[in-house]
Amino acid sequence: MAERRSARPPSMVDVAREAGVAHVTVSRVLNGHPSVRPETRDRVVAAIERLGYRRNDLARSLKSGRSMTIGLVIAGSELFELPRTLLGVEKAAQQAGYWVNMSSWQGGGTDQLAATVDRLTSQAAEGIAIIADRPVVASALERMVARVPMTVVTSGNLMNPAIGSVELDQELGARLATRHLLELGHRDIVHLTGRLTAFDARARVEGWRAKMREAGVSEPEVLEGDFSAASGYRLGREVARRKRRPTAVFAGNDQMAMGVLAAFAEEGVAVPGDVSLVGFDDIMGSEYLVPSLTTVRQDFVALGRTSIDVLVGLMAGARPRHHLIAPTLVVRRSSAPPPR
């Protein structure tokens, strides 16, 4: 008669017995401890696979008093490059040994945001990360009381000293784009902005304007759009039809730059032969535009990763502060020295 199998799932003790090691060795392997020799680690992993062992994280959290869970709030619907930001969040949390419990908040008052955060903390989240659409979330966050360590991915320095924040340095990105054009020899550089009610648009204007002033160019020209390709096309046609065109255009983002390219092509303005063009964001496909687009690259994976690194630091007792992530300039064929 065949031996009857136990209905009990395999335990860490069973794994230790199967691998011929101590219980503490199995625990060290599961937690990635560096003191375990490679051959011992391989033996434990093989035993885990043979037995089908699965770690009981609920029992582990009850025993330790820790859930090893981070709450993540997606706040707002206008979140640029959210998938890449979430990828950074997930990777960083995984490397730090945390699970991510996600929720969503789509506007309302401070009470509603607090209720969303409280729901996550009631599920034993040890800290909260918020990926925020700033117009939706800024005022609510500034008034919130942080009941657990909290960090926010947003644009602009959050005026709440109890909450850590992380953002991409928009002003530096604009400085990089403008410096590139200045170093090529351009002095007449028009900036096509997004809607100036948006923090990102205002920060990019400030970076561009500061760099132009450093070069001795006073009162540089700003034309306001709304970050759409349509507004780039409209403003691009306006620039192309001038009797005296600028030698370079710094577009508020790559979508606007795409509209400018279409307008210039229709008006017979060569890029970069007649006018150089620089965008912002390095969106997917910008290298395949004709000509390929010089632009400012923002690392959204690093943005998400840093938000979790900062949160883990806060949970370990670090003080909240504002973190800026530097963008980089990607030089392609749409920029060149001005025509002689």
Buried (B, 14 or more C-beta within 10 A) or exposed (E): EEEEEEEEEBBBEBBBBBBEBEEEBBBBBBEEEEEBEEEBBEBBBEBBEEBEBEBEEEEBBEEEEEBBBBBBBBBBEEBBBBEBBBBBBBBBBEEBEBBBBBBEBEBEEBEEBBEBBBBBBEEBBBBBBBBBBBBBBBEBBEEBEBEBBBBBBBBBEBEBEBBBBBBBBBBBBBBBBBBBBBEBEBBBBBBBBBBBEBBBBBBBBBBBBBBBEEBEBEEBEBBBBBBBBEBBBBBBBEBBEEEEBBBBBBBBBBBBBBBBBBBBBEBEBEBBEBBBBBBBBBBEEBEEBEBBBBBBBBBBBBBBBBBBBBBBBBBEEEEBBBBBBEBEBBEBBBBBBBEE
